[in-house]
């Protein structure tokens, strides 16, 4: 099993958050107030003890006034494109099970444009767990849009009061400011390409 802390270190998400927070002369308490996230959770993320889910990263990005891709880019990278080969998406390089309030989210994700700077979209390859739906799996992030294309398996996509069964080849584009979440259903592993867009 891949060591989670090694994965966090590779992305250096906590380090980037702390550096930017200090650069902006914000205390943890002030960032907590800007993001509505608890001070202990922010501290755990900065100290690389917790893997933040994408929704949490979006809140932090907005609080720090940066795009979400800030957390996945390499400051020294000046490329204008990012080609990701099939063999580059390795099982041991996925970010594992982000958690919220000690509850693991039912997916893993792998950035498909890690390191590319100044992009307006953030594409991911996502693998979903098969589990019973629970309303605690709902999350939202204001002002953003998302697109999901199912590449294998089946998902139940929960959006407010609606539930959509999505099969291989199905896609959905939605306003992520509304409560939403996913779980895999059936016996096959469910995978999808997800693209997040953060409005300026």
C-alpha positions in Angstrom: 0.0 0.0 0.0 1.3 3.4 -0.9 2.4 5.6 1.9 -0.1 8.5 2.2 2.4 11.0 3.7 4.8 10.4 0.8 1.9 11.3 -1.6 1.2 14.5 0.3 4.9 15.4 0.2 5.0 14.9 -3.5 2.2 17.4 -4.0 3.5 19.7 -1.2 0.0 21.0 -0.8 0.4 21.8 3.0 3.7 23.5 2.3 2.2 25.7 -0.4 -0.8 26.6 1.8 1.4 27.6 4.7 3.8 29.6 2.5 1.1 31.5 0.8 -0.8 32.2 4.1 2.4 33.5 5.6 3.2 35.6 2.5 -0.2 37.2 2.8 0.4 37.7 6.6 -2.6 35.7 7.6 -2.9 33.7 10.9 -4.5 30.3 10.9 -7.5 31.9 12.7 -7.9 34.5 9.9 -7.7 31.8 7.2 -10.2 29.8 9.1 -12.6 32.7 9.1 -12.0 33.3 5.3 -12.6 29.6 4.4 -15.2 28.5 7.1 -12.8 25.6 7.8 -11.7 24.9 11.3 -8.3 26.1 12.6 -7.3 22.5 13.7 -8.2 21.1 10.2 -6.1 23.8 8.5 -3.2 23.1 10.8 -3.4 19.4 10.0 -3.4 20.1 6.3 -0.4 22.5 6.6 1.5 19.9 8.6 0.7 17.2 6.0 -1.3 15.1 8.4 -4.6 15.3 6.4 -5.2 14.9 2.7 -7.7 17.6 1.8 -10.5 16.8 -0.6 -11.0 18.9 -3.7 -13.9 20.9 -2.2 -11.7 21.8 0.8 -8.9 22.9 -1.5 -11.3 25.1 -3.4 -12.3 26.8 -0.2 -8.7 27.4 0.8 -7.9 28.6 -2.8 -10.7 31.2 -2.6 -9.6 32.2 0.9 -6.1 32.8 -0.3 -7.3 34.3 -3.6 -5.6 31.8 -5.9 -6.9 29.3 -8.4 -7.0 25.6 -7.3 -4.3 24.8 -9.9 -1.9 26.7 -7.6 -1.7 23.5 -5.5 -0.8 21.3 -8.4 1.7 23.4 -10.3 5.4 23.6 -10.3 6.7 27.2 -9.9 9.6 26.5 -12.3 7.5 25.0 -15.0 7.1 27.3 -18.1 5.5 24.7 -20.4 2.5 25.7 -22.5 1.1 22.1 -22.7 0.9 19.0 -20.6 0.8 15.6 -22.3 -0.1 12.8 -19.9 0.5 9.3 -21.3 -1.6 6.3 -20.1 1.5 4.8 -18.5 2.1 8.0 -16.6 -1.1 7.5 -14.6 0.3 5.1 -12.1 -1.6 3.5 -9.2 1.1 4.4 -6.8 0.9 8.2 -7.6 -2.7 8.8 -6.9 -3.7 11.0 -3.9 -5.5 8.6 -1.6 -8.7 9.0 0.3 -9.1 12.7 1.2 -10.8 13.1 4.6 -13.3 15.5 6.1 -14.0 15.3 9.8 -12.2 12.0 10.0 -14.5 10.5 7.3 -12.7 9.3 4.2 -14.2 10.6 0.9 -15.2 7.7 -1.4 -12.7 8.4 -4.1 -9.0 8.8 -5.1 -7.8 11.3 -7.6 -4.8 11.8 -9.9 -4.0 15.2 -11.4 -3.8 15.0 -15.2 -2.0 18.4 -15.5 0.2 18.5 -12.4 2.8 21.1 -12.7 1.3 23.1 -15.6 1.0 26.8 -14.6 -1.6 29.4 -15.3 -4.4 27.1 -16.4 -8.1 27.8 -15.8 -9.2 24.2 -15.6 -8.0 21.3 -13.3 -8.5 17.9 -14.9 -8.3 14.7 -12.7 -8.7 11.0 -13.2 -10.9 9.8 -10.3 -11.6 6.3 -9.0 -14.7 5.9 -6.8 -15.4 3.6 -4.0 -18.5 1.4 -3.9 -20.3 2.3 -0.7 -23.7 3.1 0.8 -24.7 6.7 0.2 -24.7 8.9 3.3 -25.7 12.6 3.3 -22.4 13.4 5.0 -20.8 12.8 1.6 -22.5 16.0 0.2 -20.2 18.9 -0.4 -20.3 22.2 -2.3 -18.1 25.1 -3.3 -19.6 28.3 -4.5 -18.9 29.9 -7.9 -17.3 26.8 -9.5 -18.3 24.5 -12.3 -17.5 20.8 -12.8 -17.6 18.3 -15.6 -17.6 14.5 -15.1 -17.2 11.9 -17.8 -17.6 8.2 -16.7 -14.9 6.1 -18.4 -15.8 2.8 -16.7 -18.3 1.3 -14.2 -21.3 3.0 -12.8 -21.8 5.9 -10.4 -24.7 7.4 -8.5 -24.4 11.1 -8.7 -26.4 12.9 -5.9 -27.2 16.6 -6.7 -29.4 18.3 -4.2 -32.6 16.1 -4.1 -31.9 14.3 -7.3 -29.9 11.0 -7.9 -28.7 10.1 -11.4 -27.3 6.7 -12.3 -24.4 7.3 -14.6 -22.9 4.6 -16.7 -19.8 4.3 -18.9 -19.9 7.1 -21.5 -22.3 9.3 -19.5 -21.3 12.8 -18.5 -22.6 15.7 -16.5 -21.7 19.4 -16.3 -23.0 21.2 -13.2 -22.8 24.1 -10.9 -20.8 22.9 -7.9 -22.3 25.6 -5.6 -25.1 23.1 -4.9 -24.7 20.1 -2.6 -23.4 17.1 -4.6 -21.5 13.9 -4.2 -20.8 10.5 -5.8 -20.6 6.8 -4.9 -19.8 3.9 -7.2 -22.4 1.2 -7.6 -22.3 -2.3 -9.2 -19.4 -4.6 -9.1 -17.0 -3.0 -11.6 -14.5 -0.3 -10.5 -15.9 3.1 -11.4 -13.6 5.7 -13.0 -14.2 9.1 -14.5 -12.4 12.1 -15.8 -13.3 15.2 -13.8 -12.6 18.8 -14.8 -13.0 21.6 -12.3 -13.3 25.2 -13.5 -12.9 28.1 -11.0 -14.4 31.3 -12.1 -12.2 34.4 -11.9 
